[in-house]
Structures are given as structure tokens and as C-alpha cells.
């Protein structure tokens, strides 16, 4: 993003453990998907407020 001209502003780590009571693979055994208990949100700004 910085190579495209955006300026890094903030990082938010969203803790979603309260939404996932059973930490087990989703869709097992057909499709293995790991529960996402943390999401990372990067905030970038455009220079000059544009």
C-alpha cells in the first residue's frame, strides 16, 4: 500500500474469541478450515486527505 502512495496510520487486532465457543476445525472432515479468532485490520490514509 505504501508503494501505491498510501500512508500507514494504524493497526487494529480484532479479538473474536467470544464469537467462537468451540475451537475446532470447521467443516471437518470434508473441508478443513481453521477458526479465525483474530483478525488484523490495517488502516492507511491517502496523502493530502484525498
VOPAGU-2260 file (C-alpha; in pm, 1 decimal, decimal comma):
REM VOPAGU-2260
SITE   aa  ch    i         X         Y         Z
SITE  UNK   A    0       0,0       0,0       0,0
SITE  UNK   A    1     284,2     236,7      79,1
SITE  UNK   A    2     429,7     175,3    -266,9
SITE  UNK   A    3      95,1     296,2    -405,9
SITE  UNK   A    4     127,7     621,9    -214,5
SITE  UNK   A    5     -79,6     547,4      96,5
SITE  UNK   A    6      45,0     633,3     445,8
SITE  UNK   A    7      25,8     374,4     724,6
SITE  UNK   A    8    -194,2     501,5    1008,8
SITE  UNK   A    9    -293,7     221,7    1246,8
SITE  UNK   A   10    -323,6    -150,0    1317,6
SITE  UNK   A   11    -630,6    -297,5    1485,4
SITE  UNK   A   12    -628,3    -655,2    1615,2
SITE  UNK   A   13    -987,2    -774,9    1649,1
SITE  UNK   A   14   -1016,7   -1045,9    1913,5
SITE  UNK   A   15   -1316,7   -1260,3    1817,6
SITE  UNK   A   16   -1271,7   -1542,4    2071,6
SITE  UNK   A   17   -1609,1   -1463,7    2229,4
SITE  UNK   A   18   -1774,8   -1545,6    1894,3
SITE  UNK   A   19   -1611,3   -1889,7    1874,8
SITE  UNK   A   20   -1707,2   -2110,3    2167,2
SITE  UNK   A   21   -1584,6   -2437,5    2014,5
SITE  UNK   A   22   -1232,1   -2407,4    1878,3
SITE  UNK   A   23   -1240,2   -2694,3    1629,8
SITE  UNK   A   24   -1185,8   -2727,0    1255,2
SITE  UNK   A   25   -1487,6   -2602,8    1060,4
SITE  UNK   A   26   -1633,3   -2839,5     802,6
SITE  UNK   A   27   -1428,6   -3139,6     915,2
SITE  UNK   A   28   -1377,2   -3391,3     755,4
SITE  UNK   A   29   -1498,6   -3264,0     415,5
SITE  UNK   A   30   -1327,7   -2923,8     415,5
SITE  UNK   A   31   -1069,4   -2822,7     673,3
SITE  UNK   A   32   -1088,9   -2457,5     774,7
SITE  UNK   A   33    -922,9   -2319,1    1084,7
SITE  UNK   A   34   -1131,9   -2093,7    1306,2
SITE  UNK   A   35   -1034,0   -1728,2    1274,9
SITE  UNK   A   36   -1022,4   -1592,4    1627,7
SITE  UNK   A   37    -812,4   -1285,3    1547,2
SITE  UNK   A   38    -843,4   -1050,3    1251,9
SITE  UNK   A   39    -585,3    -788,7    1163,6
SITE  UNK   A   40    -707,8    -459,6    1019,1
SITE  UNK   A   41    -456,6    -220,1     866,7
SITE  UNK   A   42    -557,7     144,5     833,0
SITE  UNK   A   43    -397,7     353,8     558,2
SITE  UNK   A   44    -459,8     718,1     463,5
SITE  UNK   A   45    -437,2     888,5     131,5
SITE  UNK   A   46    -193,5    1181,4     132,2
SITE  UNK   A   47    -346,2    1531,7     135,7
SITE  UNK   A   48    -677,2    1399,3     268,8
SITE  UNK   A   49    -786,5    1278,9     -75,4
